[in-house]
Amino acid sequence: MWDNPTMTTTADSKKRIVLSTAKPGDVFDVHRQGSGQFLLVRLARPEPGARMNRTQCLRAISAAPLHPKMGWEMLKALTREP
């Protein structure tokens, strides 16, 4: 019983509660278990990946599909009335 002590807490006006063992940035999955009982499951944070260097960033930017395939003059010609 001492390994898992009972903890009670009160929600504030914005329906928030404070957990003594939670750290900033922790994410919990909330499961409803019957009449007014909830189970909080702490979700594991993914490990951050390695940072890209300058060459890798430039390569990713040039390979990104979200850059224009036509020039401004062609775009003006297609969108303006004659």
Secondary structure, DSSP 4 states (H G I P E B T S, - for coil): --SS--------TTS----TT--TT-EEEEEE-SSS-EEEEEEPPPPPPPPP-HHHHHHHHHH-S-S-SS-HHHHHHHHS--
